[in-house]
C-alpha cells in the first residue's frame, strides 16, 4: 500500500480495517508493518513477511528506474555498496537512527549525503534490503536494519513471487489491465505475461470496451440503497493503483473541467470522484473542508457527514466539516 505521506496513509489502513490512528502508530513502532521503498521509487507500507520476496522480485527494476538520478547524483554501484556498509555499521546492535543521524555517519566517512543525494543513498539501501523503517523518535522517522526488523521467512522462487504478486494485485485492484499492473508493480510485460500464465485460471478475464481486464471474479455483493461517501487520502490505492483504467473513477469527466484546488484528498460518491478535501487536526478536534465538483443532495450530504464522523473516530477527536462547491 503506497504510503507517500505517513500520517494520511495510515487512514487508508484504518478505513479498511477499523483500526484507529493511535493503535496503528503503536503497531508501526513495534514493526508489525513497515514503511520502505519497494515496487516503485516511492514509500509503501508492507507486511514484514512480504518484504524480502517483494524486494527480490522488483529490486533490479526499481534500481533501473532510479538510474538517471543515481547518475545525476554521482551514485555509482561502488559508492552505494560503500554507503550500505557504513549504514550497516551505524545501525548494528539493533539501533534505530534518524535520517540526519545517518547523514552524519555517511559524512564522517567522507560521503556527501545531502538532499536528493541522501534520499537516493537511503532509498538504494532500502531497495537492497539493508534498511527499512524503525520505530519513530517523537515525530521523526528512523531507519533500522532489515535483519533486525524482518524475521527470516521462506523465500519465493521468481515464478512463485510473480504468481503471488500477480494474483494479489488483480484480486485486490480488479478489474484492472496489464498496463495498470505494470505501472503499479514496475514489472516488465514479459514478467506480467508469465504471472498471468501462472495464476490466470484463478482470475477472471473480461472485455471492457476494447480493453482486457482481470479480476478475482468474486461477487461484490449488493450495493446499499443509499449513497456511500468515502474520504480518500491523495495516495490511496483506489487512486494511485491504476494508469490505463483510471478514467473509470470519473466517468462524468468532472475533474477535467474543475478549477484547481490545493487539496489532495479525494471524495468519492459510491465509486466516482466527486470532489476534494483536506483536514486540519488539533489536539482536541479535526475540521474537514470539502470542495465538491457538483452540489450534493440531502442524502449525499448525510453520507458525507457519516464519512467525516468515521474519520473523527479514527483520529479519536470530534469532527466537523464545511462544504463549498466549485
C-alpha positions in Angstrom: 0.0 0.0 0.0 1.6 3.3 -1.1 2.5 5.5 1.9 3.9 8.6 0.4 2.8 10.6 3.4 2.8 8.6 6.7 0.0 10.3 8.5 -2.7 10.3 5.8 -1.5 6.9 4.6 -2.5 5.4 8.0 -6.1 6.5 7.2 -6.1 4.1 4.2 -5.4 1.2 6.6 -7.9 2.5 9.1 -10.7 2.7 6.5 -10.2 -0.9 5.5 -9.6 -2.4 9.0 -11.3 -0.2 11.5 -8.1 0.1 13.5 -7.6 3.6 14.9 -4.7 6.0 14.4 -3.0 5.6 17.8 -3.1 1.8 17.6 -1.6 2.0 14.1 1.2 4.2 15.5 2.0 1.6 18.1 1.9 -1.3 15.6 4.2 0.6 13.3 6.7 1.3 16.1 6.6 -2.4 17.0 7.4 -3.4 13.4 4.0 -5.1 12.7 4.0 -3.2 9.4 6.9 -1.4 7.8 7.4 1.7 5.6 10.1 1.4 2.9 10.8 1.7 -0.8 9.5 -1.3 -2.8 7.7 -1.9 -6.1 8.4 1.7 -7.4 10.6 4.6 -6.2 8.2 5.6 -3.5 7.3 4.6 0.0 5.0 1.7 0.7 3.5 0.1 3.8 4.4 -3.6 3.6 4.0 -6.6 5.9 7.4 -7.9 7.2 6.7 -11.4 5.9 6.4 -10.0 2.4 9.3 -7.6 2.3 12.1 -9.9 1.3 10.4 -11.7 -1.6 9.0 -8.4 -2.9 12.4 -6.8 -3.0 13.9 -9.9 -4.7 11.2 -9.7 -7.3 11.3 -6.0 -8.1 14.8 -4.8 -6.9 16.5 -4.7 -10.3 13.6 -2.9 -12.0 13.5 -0.2 -9.3 17.2 0.4 -9.4 16.9 0.7 -13.2 14.2 3.3 -12.8 16.4 5.2 -10.4 19.3 5.0 -12.8 19.0 8.6 -14.0 19.0 10.0 -10.5 21.9 7.8 -9.4 24.0 9.1 -12.4 22.8 12.7 -11.7 24.0 12.5 -8.1 27.2 10.5 -8.8 26.0 7.4 -7.0 27.6 4.5 -8.9 27.2 0.9 -7.6 30.7 1.0 -5.9 29.8 4.1 -3.9 26.3 2.8 -3.0 27.9 -0.5 -1.8 30.3 1.5 0.4 27.4 3.5 1.8 25.5 0.3 2.6 28.4 -0.9 4.6 28.5 2.3 6.6 24.8 2.2 7.3 25.1 -1.4 8.5 27.9 -0.4 10.9 26.0 2.6 12.2 22.8 0.6 12.8 24.3 -2.6 14.2 23.3 -3.6 17.7 19.6 -3.1 16.9 20.0 0.7 16.7 17.5 3.0 15.0 18.7 6.3 13.7 17.0 9.3 12.0 17.8 10.4 8.5 20.0 13.3 9.8 21.9 10.9 12.1 22.6 8.6 9.2 23.7 11.6 7.1 26.2 12.3 9.8 27.6 8.8 9.7 27.9 8.9 5.9 29.5 12.4 6.1 32.1 11.1 8.7 33.1 8.6 6.1 33.6 11.4 3.5 30.4 10.5 1.6 28.4 13.7 0.8 24.9 12.9 1.9 22.6 15.9 1.5 19.1 16.5 0.0 18.5 14.3 -3.1 21.8 12.6 -2.7 21.0 11.4 0.8 17.5 10.4 -0.2 18.7 8.2 -3.0 21.5 6.7 -0.9 18.9 5.7 1.7 16.4 4.5 -1.0 19.1 2.4 -2.6 19.9 0.8 0.8 16.1 0.1 1.2 15.9 -1.5 -2.2 19.0 -3.6 -1.5 17.2 -4.9 1.6 19.7 -3.4 4.0 17.5 -0.9 5.9 13.8 -0.3 6.4 11.7 1.8 8.8 12.4 1.7 12.5 10.4 3.0 15.5 9.7 6.7 15.5 11.6 9.0 17.7 9.0 11.6 18.7 7.8 12.9 15.3 10.9 11.8 13.4 11.1 8.6 11.5 14.1 6.3 11.8 15.8 3.5 9.9 16.8 0.1 11.2 18.5 -2.9 9.7 16.2 -5.3 7.9 17.8 -8.2 9.6 16.6 -6.7 13.0 13.1 -5.8 11.9 12.2 -8.6 9.5 12.1 -12.3 10.6 13.7 -14.7 8.2 10.9 -16.4 6.4 10.8 -18.7 3.4 11.9 -17.1 0.2 10.0 -17.5 -3.0 11.3 -18.6 -6.4 10.8 -16.0 -9.1 7.8 -17.8 -10.5 6.3 -18.1 -7.0 6.8 -14.4 -6.5 5.4 -13.5 -9.9 2.3 -15.7 -9.2 1.8 -14.2 -5.7 2.1 -10.6 -6.7 0.0 -11.0 -9.9 -2.8 -12.7 -8.0 -2.7 -10.2 -5.1 -2.9 -7.2 -7.5 -5.8 -8.3 -9.6 -7.7 -9.8 -6.7 -7.5 -6.5 -4.7 -7.5 -4.0 -7.6 -9.5 -5.7 -10.3 -11.0 -5.1 -12.7 -7.6 -3.8 -13.9 -5.5 -4.1 -17.0 -2.0 -5.4 -17.7 -0.8 -1.8 -18.1 -2.3 -0.9 -14.7 -0.4 -3.7 -13.2 2.8 -2.8 -15.0 2.6 0.8 -13.6 1.9 -0.4 -10.1 4.5 -3.2 -9.9 7.3 -1.9 -12.2 7.4 -5.4 -13.7 8.1 -5.9 -17.3 5.4 -7.1 -19.8 7.3 -10.4 -20.0 7.1 -10.9 -16.2 3.4 -9.9 -16.2 2.6 -12.3 -19.0 4.4 -15.1 -17.0 2.5 -14.2 -13.9 -0.8 -14.4 -15.7 0.2 -17.8 -17.1 0.8 -19.0 -13.6 -2.5 -17.7 -12.0 -4.8 -17.0 -14.9 -7.0 -19.9 -14.0 -7.7 -18.3 -10.6 -8.7 -15.0 -12.2 -11.5 -13.8 -14.4 -10.8 -12.0 -17.7 -13.4 -9.7 -19.2 -13.5 -7.2 -22.0 -14.5 -3.7 -21.1 -14.7 -1.8 -24.3 -11.6 -2.7 -26.3 -9.5 -3.4 -23.1 -9.0 -6.7 -21.4 -9.4 -6.5 -17.6 -8.6 -9.1 -15.0 -10.1 -9.6 -11.5 -10.7 -12.3 -9.0 -14.2 -12.6 -10.3 -15.6 -12.7 -6.7 -19.1 -11.3 -6.3 -19.1 -7.8 -4.9 -22.4 -8.1 -3.1 -25.5 -5.9 -3.3 -24.8 -2.2 -3.1 -26.5 -0.3 -0.2 -29.7 1.6 -1.1 -28.4 5.0 -0.2 -25.2 6.7 -1.5 -21.9 6.0 0.1 -19.3 8.7 0.6 -15.6 7.9 1.2 -12.8 10.4 2.0 -9.6 9.0 0.5 -6.1 10.3 1.1 -4.4 11.5 -2.0 -2.2 8.4 -2.5 -4.8 5.8 -1.6 -4.6 2.6 -3.7 -8.0 3.4 -5.2 -6.5 6.5 -6.8 -2.8 5.5 -7.5 -3.3 1.8 -8.2 -4.2 2.3 -11.9 -2.9 4.1 -15.0 -4.8 2.9 -18.1 -8.2 2.4 -16.5 -8.0 5.5 -14.2 -10.7 7.1 -16.2 -13.3 4.7 -14.8 -13.1 6.7 -11.5 -14.5 9.8 -13.2 -16.9 8.6 -15.9 -18.7 12.0 -15.9 -15.4 13.8 -16.6 -15.9 16.2 -13.6 -12.2 16.6 -12.9 -11.3 17.7 -16.4 -13.2 21.0 -16.1 -12.9 21.7 -12.4 -10.9 24.6 -11.1 -7.7 23.5 -9.3 -7.9 23.4 -5.5 -4.9 22.9 -3.2 -6.4 19.9 -1.5 -5.2 16.4 -2.4 -7.7 14.3 -0.5 -10.3 12.8 -2.9 -14.1 12.5 -2.2 -15.9 9.5 -3.7 -19.7 9.0 -4.0 -20.0 5.3 -4.4 -17.2 4.6 -6.9 -16.9 8.0 -8.6 -14.7 11.0 -7.8 -16.9 14.0 -6.8 -14.6 16.4 -5.0 -11.6 17.1 -2.9 -11.0 17.5 0.8 -8.4 18.4 3.4 -8.3 18.0 7.2 -7.0 20.3 10.0 -6.1 18.3 13.1 -5.7 19.9 16.5 -5.3 18.3 19.9 -9.0 18.4 20.5 -10.7 18.3 17.1 -10.5 17.7 13.4 -12.0 20.0 10.8 -12.7 18.8 7.3 -13.0 21.2 4.3 -14.8 19.6 1.4 -14.9 21.1 -2.1 -17.4 19.5 -4.4 -17.4 19.4 -8.2 -21.2 19.4 -8.1 -23.7 20.1 -5.3 -24.7 17.2 -3.1 -28.3 16.3 -2.5 -29.5 15.8 1.1 -28.8 12.0 1.0 -25.3 12.6 -0.2 -24.7 15.3 2.4 -25.9 12.9 5.1 -23.5 10.3 3.7 -20.6 12.8 3.8 -21.4 13.5 7.4 -21.1 9.8 8.2 -17.7 9.7 6.4 -16.4 12.7 8.4 -17.6 11.1 11.6 -15.7 7.9 10.7 -12.6 9.9 10.2 -13.0 11.7 13.5 -13.4 8.3 15.3 -10.2 7.1 13.6 -8.3 10.2 15.0 -10.0 10.0 18.4 -11.4 13.5 18.0 -14.8 15.1 17.3 -15.1 16.1 13.6 -16.8 19.0 11.9 -17.0 19.8 8.2 -17.6 22.7 5.8 -18.7 22.3 2.2 -18.0 24.5 -0.8 -19.0 23.9 -4.5 -16.7 24.8 -7.4 
